[in-house]
Amino acid sequence: MHSLALALLALAPLASQEGTEALEPLSPAVLDAAAWKEHDACVRSERQQRFVAHYLRARPERRERAAAALAAARPVGASPNWAPSLEALRRVETELSSGVVPERAELDQLASALDLSVAPGAFHARTEGLGDPLVVRVRRVHPVDVREDFWLELRWLASDGSELPARREPIGFRAVNEQGFDMYVRGPLGPAAPWRLFGVVTRPDRAEEGFALAEVRVDSVQDVRARLEAALARPRSSQPGFGRVASLARRLVSTGRRASAALAGEQLLRTLESWPEAGAPTGVPVPLELGWREANGVEHWIWTYGPAGEPTRALAICSPESEAEDHVFAGPLGELWRDYAERTGTQLFALHLPAQPKEAAEVLARLGEWIEDRPLFALARGEATARLERAFLAADAPKLAGVVLCGPLVARSDPERYGSLPQLLVGPQGASVVHALRRGVEAGGIVILDDLTLPAHVDAWQVELTRDGSK
């Protein structure tokens, strides 16, 4: 066990106290609404991961067209840190897959707008008889104009690509709203395995093409409820990260609402079952402590990924609030960052920064307590660049070893804002940056694509800093 794990254990009771002592209890209605908001952030992360997976599989010429199409989707007068909408991602994703620019058919727009949440979000694995009964909530996650009834067919997708029908029903168009409607299915039979559920919207009385909803992961797990109860009985209550994973697992199993982009049902259970007494586990992304909580009850946790070996430095990756906190640990992007952490011996943190300078600076200062005397770098993505910059307006500015900014306007940012800290800028006109403290890298300005280059750019930049004697 490396010394950082011991530091995490020593600080765990203090972190738990700091994260809860000032928080007032909230009503069940407020907590329920907050859980849906956290679920919606997870949906956005899932959709972005899905888009990136299509992007990475596409031919180079299609990738170029996709990047241009996303840039063209930016509205006139949009925020400097604008990010593509779910609708724009869906439209360009279709082009990536087929090579054809799709017409925006009403059913395609409808499929883009619908999300599936399955309760329980992990079901008992059965090989005979009837599968577990499941309730599928179908709800709208972005506005869509649908004026006619349609059919929705739900299908199970196995790991080998085979499909099983689950249910098919006619749906009245007025049911498409934020509250949603329920459909009832049974879990597929078979050994424990990850499954995915998706839907197809059609109008069979017309010669219209059907359009698929984004799939959601629903794991088939052996003895899921017994394992969860046993895991929750483990004596880890002093560790807030364990408590958060337990909360996410209970929420997923009982309501189907998701709040982690990186950990599904089986992974949540295994994390609880293997959580060591000595603090947060290594080799898996886990929540560490509560960063801050909004007045509406939405919680923003600090997540971490520890390499197998003793870490020599740390990197705090600050992401937009519209994404799940652990977004950078999930999907293809997560694979890149975990590889970076293991190769370079870096403790990774993933978090949202509060909007107020003082609170943002305090969250970053708390990271410094977790890592002892190791150098801490901060990386801000998209709209989080503005929040990191504001953190340096606080009376007690963050004590960092350097900052990385990724976004469409980072080349225009004020280098003096960060004092004498070395800075890496990744964005449009990055290659034209000339400053003693700054290194610039040219990028397209679409953060979900530029993300894929960040681990390599950060690694090369830190190698330069080490060579030059700066830490």
N, C-alpha and C positions, 0 to 999 in steps of 0.2 A: 504494500500500500504506500503510495507516495505522500509526501508531507502535506500537499495541498488538500488531500482527502481528510487528513487529520485536522487541518485548519477549518474545513467545512463542518466537521463534527463539533469542534469547540465553539464555533459561532452559531450553530443551529438554534439553540434555545434563545439566544439574543435576537437572532433574525426573526424567529417566530413571534417574539414579544413585540419587536419593532413593527412588524407587519400587521398586527392586530389591535394593539392597545388603544389606538386613536380612532378605530373604526366603530361607528354606531351600528347596531343591528338594523337590518332592513326587512321590510314586509315581504311575505311570500310572493306577492304580485310583482314587486320590484325585482326580486331575485329571479323570478321566472323570465321577466322581460330582459334582464341582463344576460341570462343564459342564452336566449335567442340571439342577442347581439353578438355574443362571443361565437355562437354557431355560425352566424353570417360572415364573420371575419374568417372563420375556418373554410367556409364555402369559397370565398374569394381566393384563398391560398390554394385550395384544391383545383379550382378552375385554372389558375395560373400555372400550377404544376402540369396539368393536363395539356395546356397550350405548349409549354416548354418541351414536353415529351414529344408532341407532334413536330415541333420545330426541329428538334435534334434528329428526328428520323427522316426529315425531308431532304431533298436534293439541294445543293448549294444555290441554284437559281431560284428555287421556291423560297428559300430562306431570305434571299435578298428582296424578293417581292413582298414577303410577309413583313419584313422590317419597314419597307416603304409604306405599306398599307397601314400599319399601326401609326406611323408618323403622320400620315394623311388623315387619320381619324381624329387627330387633335383639333378640338373646336377653336374657332377664333376667340381670342380673349381668355383662353383657359389659364388656369393657375400655372405658375412656372414649374411646379412639380406635379403636373397632371399625369395621371396613369390611365392606360386604356380601360374602358368599361368592360364589363362581362360580355355585353353584346358585341363590342368590337373584337374581343378575343375570339368569340365564337365564329364570327364571320371570317376572320383571317385564318382561323384553325381549319375551317372547311376548305379554304383555298389551298392550304398547306397539304391537306390530305388528298385532294382531287386534282389540284392544278387548275381548277376552274373557278373564276370569280362568281360566287353564288348570288342569285337574285334573292332579295330578302322576303321569302315567302312567309305568310302569316304563321304557319305551323313551325317553321324554323325559329322564328322569333319566340314563339310560345315555348318550344323545347329549351331554348336558351334561358328563359326566365324561370323555369321550374326546378326546384330542388327536392330531393327525396331524403327524408330522415326516417330511419327504421328503428322501432322499439319492440323488443330490446335490440340494442346496437351490436350485440354479440349473442348468438344463440347456441343451445346445446347440440352437439354433434350426435346425430342418430343415423344408423345404417339401415333401419327397417321401420315399418309402421308409418306414422305420419310425422312430418317435421314440425318443429315448434311453431305455434301461431305467432305471427308478427303483424304489427300495425305500421303501415307506411303513411307518414304524413307528407302530402304533396302541397308545397306552398310556393308562392311567387317571391323571388328574391330581387327582382328589378322590374320596373314598369313594363307592361306589354299591352297592346291593344288587340284583344281577341273578342270577336262579336258573334261567333257561331259555336255550337256544340262540337265536340270531337270525341274520339276514342283514345284511351290511354292503355297501352299494354305494358305490363311489367315483366321483365325477364331477368333470370339469374345468369351471370357470366362466371364460368369456372376459370381456374388458373391456366388450364390448357386451351382456353379460347372457346370451348363448347358452351352452348346456351340451353337453358331450360325455361319454358314458359312458366310464369307465376300467376298472373291474373290479367284479365282484359275487361274493361268497363266503359260504357258511355259516360261522358262528363259534360255537365252543363257549363257553358262559358262563364256564368256568374260565380262559379265556385273558385275561379282563379283569382285569388287575393292573398294578402299577407297572412291571414289566419290559415288558409289552406283547407284541404279536405283529406279524409282518411281512406285508404284502401287496405284490404286484409289479404295476407298471403301466408304461406307456410315456408319455413326454411327448407332448403333442398337436403335430401338424404345423402349421406356419405361420411367419410372420416373427417376429422378436424382439418380445416383448411380455410384460407382466405377466399371469400366470394365477393362478387360485386353485383349490385342490383342497378339496373338502368331501366328506362322507359322509352317507349316509342309512341309519338302522337300521330294519329292518322284521321282521315275522314273516308272510310271505306266505300261510301256511296258515290265518291268522286274519283277521278283518275289523278289523285294528288299523291305526291311522294310522302312517305312517312319520315319523321325526323326524330333522332334519338336524343334523350336527355343525358346529361353527364352522369356517369356511373358513380356510385358511392360504395365504399368498402364496408362489408358486413361479415365478420369472421364467424365461422363455425368452430366452436371451442368445446373441448371435452370437459364436462362438469363445470360449466362456466360459473354458475351461482355458488356452488360449494367452494370453488377455488377463490372466488372473490371474497366470500365470507372469511375463509381461512387467512387470506392475505391481509384483510383489514384488521384481523386480530393480532397481527405481529406487533411487538413493542417498538414502534418507530414514531410515536406520537410527538416527540420533541423535535422532529425534523419536518419543517413546513413543506419541503418538496415532496416528501412521502405523502403528506396529507393532501396536497394538491392532486397528485396522481390518483390517490384513492377517490377524491371527489370527481375527477374526470371519468374514472371507471364506473363509479356509481351512476353518474349522470348518463353516460352512454348506454349502460345496460338497462336503466329504468326508463329513460325518455328518448333515447336515440339521438340526442343532440350532441354534436361534436365540438370540441374546443381545442384539440391538438391536431395539427396538420401532419405531424411526424409519427404519432403513436396511435394505432388502431386497437381494437379490442384485445386480441391475443398479446400484443406488445405491451399494452397497459398492465395486463395481468402478470406477465413475466417480469416487468419492471418492479411491481409490488412484491412479487415472490422472491426476487433476487436482491432487493435493496439491502445493502450492508449496514451493519451497526455503525460503521466508521464514517457515515456520511454519504453524500451523493455518489452513485455508481459511475464508473468510467465506461467509455465505449458505447454509450447510449445517451441520446438527448433527454434531459429531465428538467422539470422546474426546480428552482433553487429556493426562491423566496418571493413573496409578494412585493412587486415594485411600487405599485400605487393603485388606488381605486377611485373611479369616477363617482360623482354624486349619484348617478343613476344605477350604481351597483356593479358596473362592468369592471372586472379585475384585470390588471396587467401584471403578469408574472415575469420574473427574470428566469430564463432557461439557461442551461449550461450543457456543454459537451466536453468531457475530459478525455485526453488521450491516454493510451495504456501506460506510457512512460511518464516520468516526472516532467511536468510542464516547466518551461523556462520563461514563458511570457504569456500574455493574455490579450484577447481581442474581443471588444464589445461591439456587436453588430446591431445597430439601431435601425428599426424598420418602421414603415408607416403603420398607423393604428388600424387601417382598413384590412390588414393581413393578420393572421394568427401570429402570436408571439414567436412560436417555434418555426415559422415559415422557412427560414434559411436552413433548417435541419431536415427538411422534407424533400422527397422527390429527387430528381437529377441534381438540383442545386445542393441539396443536403449531402449527396454523395461527394460532390466536389469539396465542400467545406470540411467534411469529416476526414477526407484524404489529406487536406491541407493540415488539419490539426494533428494528425498522426505523424505526418512527415516532418513537421516543423516543431513539434512539442509545444503546441499552443492550446491553452485553455480558452474555449470559445464561450461567449455569453451572447444571448439573443434577447432583445428587449424592445419595448416601446418607451420613449421618453415623454414625460409630461410636457405640457405647453409652456408652463411658467418657468423662467430661468432658474430660480432658486430651487424648485422641486427637481428639475432636470439635473442640475449640478449635484444635488444630494443623492439621487439614484446612482449616478456615476461614482460618487465618492464611496458609496456602500460597496461597489464592486472592488474598489481598492482594498477594502478590509478583508474580502474573501481571498485575495491572491497574495497577501503578505507584501514582500518587497519586490515582486516581479514587475517588469514594465507592462503597463496597460495601454494598448492602442484602442482607438474608437473609430468605427466605420459607420457612416450614415448613408442610408439609401433613400432616394426620392425625397418625399416631404420631410423625412427625419433629418435631412441636412439643415433645415431651418431651425429645428429644435436643438440640435447639437450646437449650432452657432449661438442661439440664445442662451444656452447653458453657460457660455463664456461671458455673459453679461452679469452673472451672479457675483456677489461680493467674494465668495469662495469659489473661484473658477476650478473646473475639474483638473486634477493632476494626472496628466496623460503623457505618454512617450511620443505620441504622434497621432494625426487624424487622417482618415481617408474619406473623401466625399465623392459620391456617385449620383449624378443627376444631370438634367439638361442644362443647368445654368451654373454649374460649379466653377467653370473657368472664369466667371465674372465675380466670384466671391472675394471678400476683402482678406488678403493674407495676414493683415495685422490683427484680425479678430482673434487668432489663435496664438498670439504672442510669438515666441521663438520656437514653437513646435514645428517639426518637419511635417509636410502635408503632401498627400497624394491625391490628385484630382483625376477622376475618370468621367469623361463626358465630351460633348461636342466642343471643338476648339481646344481640347486638352493638350494636344501636341504643340500648340502655340504658346503655352504658358512658359514665361521666363521669369523666374524669381529664385533667389538664393535658397529659400526654404521649401520651394515647391517643385514637385515633379508632376507633369501632366501626361495623360494617356488619352489618345483619341478614342471616342466611343460614340454610339449613335444617339444616346439620350433617351432610349426606351429602357427603363431600368430593369424590367424583367428579362431582357435580352443581355444587357450589359452585365447583369448579375453573373452570368456564366463565365465571364472573364476575370471577375474580381479575385478569386483565390490565387490565380497565377500572378496577377498584377501586384497584389499585396505581398506575396512571397518574394517576388523579384525586388520590390522596393525595400523590404526589410533586410534582404541580403545586402543591398547597397548601403543602407544605414549602418549595418554591422561592420561592413568593410571600411566605411568612413569614420567609424568610431562613435557614431551617434546611436543612442538607444532610447 
